[in-house]
């Protein structure tokens, strides 16, 4: 192969990588712009009002939280169909502990997280050490924990919850500057987050250059990061003019940073990707594939339990039908965000973008009065398009 041909191939590969990484972000921007225009034209309503932006975070927090764990499961080459049922069961357990057993909230939260940990460990054990397909194990779990939720609640809703528990979902960070409106805490935190994103991205770019890794054009880098920073500042201003930072937004942001660091900057995180990329090679290189697979399911169980408590707090009631269909939105968010069906690839930031694509679509279609039947059709087509996009780009790489 000549140098010219090699250079052309490298550039083409780099362009495909950049397209995969930036495609979903562009799609999110396009979807938001579409709903801004259509909702304004049809209803005269501001789609990006402070209240609606806040609702987007409150309504979709569970998807983002569970998608972080689902990414690790899928990257390792598995799937978890039980997350919706586990979330519903966790909410039911929280309801019994708070309302029937009168436990304090500070004790209920860690107790329910431990329940999720045990559930994830039980399912991960069969997948990792007995090599039973995760599809079968978690399908069984979906049925088991749906039934246990109905049994625990006696087929009835339980509520309402005390304010201290509701703060998990409906609470807001107070303004430490005492200004109230606009909430200066929200503006300062979002501004720092935007600056941190640009700085981290630039440092990563410098590291890649030092190692000779193919880079996207510097103009593309700055355009993408300035769009992200500008969008964050806009959202921060809107939140500051309403009630400030929702508690769930802080939880999502902290978890996103932690999981991004874990997957990109730790040996354990890289080993999980190695398992999904080539299980036999990972095993031969000395990686404890069984333990890491087991831990991905443990982690998924904990996050499902956390999401279940947040949803229950938001609804102010534990219901036997809580969590139904959650697994579909979570799995769709992961694949829309760029994760590979065969495992071994996918990024935390992409998953978050994928989750918000699903959330914006749900919110926009609901505002427009589109029926749930059509909503399901549209979301299914979007998911199919995302998978086709991934397969096409891989074939061109």
N, C-alpha and C positions, 0 to 999 in steps of 0.2 A: 504494500500500500504506500502510495506517495505521501509526502508531507502535506501536500495540498488536500488530498483526499481525506487524510486523517484529520486535518484541521476542520474541513467541512463537516465531517461526521461528528466531531466534538461540538461544533457550534450547533448542529441540529439537535444533538442530545441535550445540550444546555437549554436550547429554546423550548424543547418538550418539557424538561423539568420545570422551567420557569412558568410555562403555561399551566402545568398541573398545580403548581403552588399558588398561582395568582388567579386561576380561573374561577374558583369558588368565591373568592373575595369580590371579583368583578360581578359575579352572578348575584351576590347578596346586595351590592350597591344597585344593580339594575332592578332587582325585585322591589327594593325599597322605593326607588324613584317611580317605578310603575304604580305602586299602590298610593304614593303621594299624589300623583296626577289623577288617577282614576277615582280615588275616594273624594278628592277635592271637587272633581268635575261632576260626580254623580250625587254626592251627599252634601257638598259644601263643608266638609269636616277636615280638620287638620290631622292627617295620619301621624305626624311627628309631634303631636302635642305632648306636653310634659306628662300628663296623666296616662296617655297611651304608651309612651316609652316606658314609664314605670310599670304599667301592666304587662308589657312584653317581658320584662325581667321577672316579675312575680309569677307569670303564667308558665314560663319556660325554664325556670331554674332547675326543676327536676330532670329535664332532658339533658341540660349541660352537665350536671353533676354525674348522672349515670353514664353519659356518653364518655366521660373521661375514663371510667373503669372499663366500659365496653371496648374502647379502643385497645387497651392492653390485652383483653381476652381475644379479640379478633386478630391483633398483631401476632399473638402466639399461635394462631391457626385454629381457634375455636370459636364458639358462639354461646351466648347465654340467653335463652328464651324465657327464663323465669324471673327476670328483674322486675317486671310489672307486678307479678304476684307477690314477690318478696317485699316490694315497697308497700303494697296494700297490707300485707301481714304485719310489717313493722309498724305501720300506722295503727293497726288494731291493737298490737301489744302496747304501744304508747298510750292508747286510750284507756285500756284496762288498768295500766299502772297508775295513770294520773287520776282518772275519774272513779275507778272502783277500789283500787288499793290505796289511793291518796298519797302516792309517792311524790316527793318534791321534784320539780322539773330538772334541777341540777343532777339528780340521780337517775332520772328517766332517760335522759339523752345518752349517756354512756352505756346504760343497760341495754337499750335498744340497738345501739351500735354493736355491742357484743353479740346480740341475737343475730344480727346480719353477718357478723364474722363467722359465727358457728355454722350458719346456713351455707355461706359461701365455701367454708372449709369442707363441709359434708359433701357438697356437690363436686368440688375440686378434687377431693380424694378419689372418687370413682373415675373421674376423667384422667387424672394425672397418674395414679398408681395402678389402676385396673384397666386403663386404656379403653374405657367405654366411651363411645362417641359423645361429645358434649351436647350434640343436638338431642340425643335420647335422654341423657341425664337431666338436662335443664327443662326439656319438655315435660318429663315426669315431675320435676320440681314446680313447674308452672301450675300443674293440676293439683299437686299436693298442697301447696301454700295458698292457692285459691280456696280450696276446701277448708283448710285450717282457719283462714280469715273468716269465712262464713260461720264456722263453728264457734270461734272465739267471740264473735259479735252477736251470735244468736240470730243471724239474719237481719239485724236491725242496725240503724245508725246510732252511734254513741257520741254525744256532745252536749253542750259546748265546752270548750276548753278554757282554762284560766288565761288571763292576758299574758302571763309570763311564758306560757307555751306558744301562744299565737305569735309572739315576737320573733319566733324562728323564721316566719314567712312574711308577716305584715309589718314588722318593726323597721324603723329607720335610724340611721346613725345621727345622733344629735350634733348640732353645730357647736364645736368647741370654741369658736370665735365669738359666739353669742350674737351673731348678726341676724340669724333666722332666715330672712329672705333678702337677697339670694343666699342660699346656704353656702357659706365660704368654705366650709370643710369639704363639701362635694367638689367645688371648683378646684381647690388646692390638690386634693387627692387625685382627681382626674388629670390635672395638668402634670403632676409628677409621674403618673402612669404613662402618659403620652411621651414625656421626655425619656422615661426609662425604656420604652419600646424602641425608640429611635436609637438610643445609646447601645442597647443590647444587640440590635440588628447590625449596627455599625461594627461593633466588636466582633461579632460572628463573621462578618464579611472580611474583616482584617485577618482573622484566624484562618479562614478558608484560603485567602490569598497567600498567606505564609506557607500553607501546605500544598499550594498549587492546585487547589480544587477549582473547577469551573465556576465562574461567577456570572450572575446576570448583569446586564449593562448598568452602570452606576445611575443613569437617568431613571431606569425602571425602579431601582431600589429606592431612590428619593421620592419618586412619584407615589409608589405604594405606601411608603411610611408616612408621607405627608397627608395622604388621604386618610389613613388610619388615625393619625394624630388629630387631624381636623374633625373627623367624625366623633372621636372620643370627646374632644372639647365641646362640640355641639351637644352631645348627649349629656355631658357634665353640666353645661349651662341650663339645659332643660330640667334636669333633675334638681339642680340648685334652686330653680324658680318654683319648684313644686314642694316636695317634702324632703329633699336631700337624697342621700345614698340609701337604698334599701339594704337591709341586713343580708338578704340572699345574694345581692350583687357582690358584697364584700366576700361572702363565703365562696361564690363562684370564682371571683378573681384570685383569691388566695389559692384555691385548689388548682386553678389553671396554671398559675406560676409554679407551684410545687410539682405538678405532673409534667409540665414542660421541662423543668430542670431535671426531673428523674429520668425522663425518656431520652434526653439529649446529652446529659452531662454526667451520668453515672454508669458504672460498669454493669450493674444489674439491669438497668433499663436497656442498654445495648444488647445484653444477652437475651432478653425477651424478644427483641427483634430478630436476633440470630435464630432463635427457636422457630419462629414463623417462617423465616427465609429458607432454612434447610435444617430440619430436625436431626437427621443423621449426622450431618457435619457438626452441628452444635454439640451433640452427645459425644462424638469422637474427640472434640476439642476440650473436653473435660467439664462442660457446663452441666450442672445438675438440672436437667430439663424437667424432671418430675416435680421437684420442689418449686421451681419458678412457675410452672403451670398451675400448681396448687395455689400459690400465692396470688396469681392473677384472679382466681375465682374468690379467694378470701377478700381481696380488695374490692371486687365487684359486689360482694354481699354487704360490705360495710357501706359503700356508697349508695346502694339500693335502700338500705335502712335509713340513711340520712335523708335521701330524697323522699322516702315514704313519710317521715316525720314532717318535712317541710310542706308536702302536699296536704297532709292531715291538718297541720296548723293553719294553712291558708283556707281550707274548706271549713275549719272550725268544727269538724266532725269526722269520725272514722266511719267509713261505709263499706259494706261487703263488696261493692263494685269498684272500690278505689284501685287504681293501678291497671285496670283493664286496657289493653292496647298500648301501654307505655313502652313495652319492649319494641314495638314496631317503630315508634318515633325515635327511640334511642338508636336502634340499629340503622335506621335510615339516616340519621344525623351523622353517624360514623362513616358510612359509605359515601354519602354526599360530600362529606368533608375530605374525601380523598384516600381513605383507607383501602387497601387491596383486599379483594375477596379471598385470595389465597394466603393472606397473612404476610408478615415481614415488613410492611410499610404502612405509613400513616403518621400524621403529626397532630399534636394536641391542639394547636391553633386552628388547623383545618377542621377538626371535630367541633370546636366551638363555633366556627363560622357555619358549619353544616347544621348545627343545632339552631342557630339563629335564622338560617334560611327556612327551616321548618317552622320556627316560631312566627316569623314575619308572615309567612304564607297562611298559617292558621289564623293569625290575628286579622290580616287584611281580608281574607275571604269571609270571616265571620262578620266583620264590619259591613261588608258589601251584601250580606245576607245570602251568601251562597250556601246551599244545602250541604249537609254532612256527606251525602252520597257523592256529589260532585267534588267535594273537597278530597275525599279518599281517592277518587280517580286521578285528580290532578297531582296529588302527592305521590301516588304510585308511578305516574309517568315521569315526574321529576327524578325520583329514585332510579328508575330504569335509565333515564338519560345520563345521570351521573355515572352509573356503572359502565355504560357504553363508552362514555367519554374517557374513563380510566383505561378500559381495555384498548381503545383506539390509540391512546397516547403511548401505552406500553408497546403496542405493535410497531409504532413508528420510532421508538427509542433505539 
